[in-house]
């Protein structure tokens, strides 16, 4: 069985950065200790990584493109049925349910960091954009920001369970693929090349956003 590069280094780097930053945000956000300054800065970092990942979804390598793995409702439902009742079709990149989960996680995480930018405790910490909205809007954003992490943890748990199902039941080595970038398969695959300008543009935009946030007071 041949081995093919599927996830190039920008995808793997951004994936594991999101894992680390999300973990740090959950710990600092739910801790009784005052880690709010670290929470803000890790939130900034997560927002920059997500911006870079979204851009790389349009300008990146083949299997990183949204157009490659985002499927329509009919194909998603068909795959879900096969997933539940039989052996589902194998995909070199994300399968239709996996692609849906990627989009859902990116959207939910974006709502999380975006609401955090408007959040405030009215005493010590003020999100960099909190002065742009009314107190009523700040309270609404704060409600969403405190509610969504539990939903995100549930989504992450489903994602991890799906990965282990593929590993143990379908013998598809997804963890190795996200660490080393390569997958073993017997299908026809498109050669993956990391687009230089796609990487430069995506990472530069993410870094520029991060620098802009760091320059704002909190």
N, C-alpha and C positions, 0 to 999 in steps of 0.2 A: 504494500500500500504506500503510495507516494505521499510526500510531505510538501505542503505548499505554504508560502507566506500569505497570511490572511490579514492579520492586524499588524500594521507597521508601527515603528517606534512612537510616533506622535500619539496614536490612539492608545497604545499601552501606557504611555506616560500620563496622559490626561485621565485615563480610567483609574489608575492607582492613586493619582493626586486627589481625585474626587472621593475615593474611598477614605483616604487618610483625613482629608479636610472635613468630610461629613462626620466621621467618627469623632474628631476633635470638637466639632460644633455641637454634637449631641452631648458630649461629656461636659463641656463648658456651659452649655445652655441649661442643662438639668442639674448641675452641681449647686450645692448650697453655698459654696465658697464664691468669692467675687472674682470671677474670671472673665468679666464682661469685656474688658479691653482685648483680651486674646480672642474672645468670641467674635468681636467686630472684625478683627484683622483676618481671622480664618474665613469669615464670611466674605470679606473682600476677595481673598484668594480663590474661594470656591466660585464666586461670580466670574472672575477672570478666566478660570479654567473652563467654565461652561460656555462662556462667550467664544473662546477659542475652539471648543468642541463643536459648537453649532456651526461656526464658519467652516470648520474642517469638514463638516457634513455636506457642504456645497462645493468646496474647493480641494478636498483631500483625496486620498487614495481610493481605489474602486470600492472596496467593501466597507469603507467608512461613510460613503455617500448615502444620504437619506433616500435619494431616488433609487438606490439599489436594494434597500431592505425595508422601506416603508411600503406596505401592501394595502390593498383595498379590503373592505369588510368581507367580501365573498371569500377571498383567499385566506384571510385570518380565521374566519369561522370554519372553513374546510380543514385547515391545519389543526385548529383546536379540537375538532371532532376526531381527527386521526390521532391526535395526541392523547385523548382520553380513552379511546376504544381500540386502538390498534397501534402498529408501529408507524410513527409519522415519517413523512418524507424528510430526507437529510438535506441540509443546506450548507454550503461552504462558509458563507457569512452568517448573519443573523437570520433565524427563521422568522416567519410572520409574527408569531407571538413575542419572540425576543425583540424584534424591531419595534413592536407596539410598546413593550416595556421600556425600551430605551427612550422613546419619545415621551412616554408618560413620566418617567423619572426626570428627564431634562426639564420638562414643563413644570413639574411640581417643585423641583429644586430652584428653578428660576423664580417662581412665585415666592418661595421661602426667602431667598436672599434679597429679592426686590422689596418685599414688605419689611425686611429688616433695615433697609436703608431709610425707611420713614418712621422706624420705631423709636420710642423714647420712654424713659422711666420718670420723666418730669423732675428728676432730682440731679443725677450725676451724668447720665449718658443720653446723648441725643444723636440719632441717626443723621448722617450728613444731609439728607433731604427732608428731615422732619420740619424744618422751617418753611417748607414750600406748601404745606397742606394744613388744614384746620385741625383743631383738637379732636373733633369728631372722627375725621379720617384717620388720624393717628391711632385712636382707639380701635377702629375697624381693622387697620393693618396689624396692630398689636394682637388682636384676637386671632386673626388668621395665622400670624407668625408663631403664636404659642400652640395653636391647635394642629397645624400641619405636620410637625415632626413625628407625631405618633402615627399618622397616616404614612409618612415616608418610611418609618421603620417597618411598617407592615408591608409596604411595597418592596423594600429591600429584602425582607424575610422571604417573600414569594420568589424574588429573583434568585436568591441563594438556594432555595429548595429546588427551583427549576434547574439550576446548574448542577446540583448533586444528582438530580434525576437523570440528566443527560450523562453525567459521569458514570453512575452506578448501573443504570438500567439500559441506557442506549449506547453505552461504551463510547461516548463522544467526549474527547478530552478537552473540554472548554477551558479548564483552569490552566493547563499547560499552554494552550493557545493564547491566553491573555497574558501569560508571563513571557513566553518565548516567541509568540507571534505566529507560530506555524501549526497547521492542522494536518493530520493524516486522513486521507479520504481516497475514494476510488472514482471520483467524479472529474469532469472536465472543469478546469479552473482558469480564471483570468489572471495573468501575471500582475502582481501588485508592485507598483513603483511609487515611491514617496515623492509627490510633486513639490519641488523646491519652493516655488512661489506660493503654493497653497499653504505650506508650513510657515513660511515667513509671514505671509499676510495674517493667517489665523493667530499665530503666537504674538505677533506685533500688536494686533488689535486688543488681544486679551491683556497684554502687558501695559499698553497705553491706558486702558480702563483701570487697571490695578493702580498705576501711578497716580492717576487722577483722583481716585478714592483716598489713597494714602495722604494726599495733600490737603484733604478736607478735614476740618476739626470734628471731633466727636465729644 
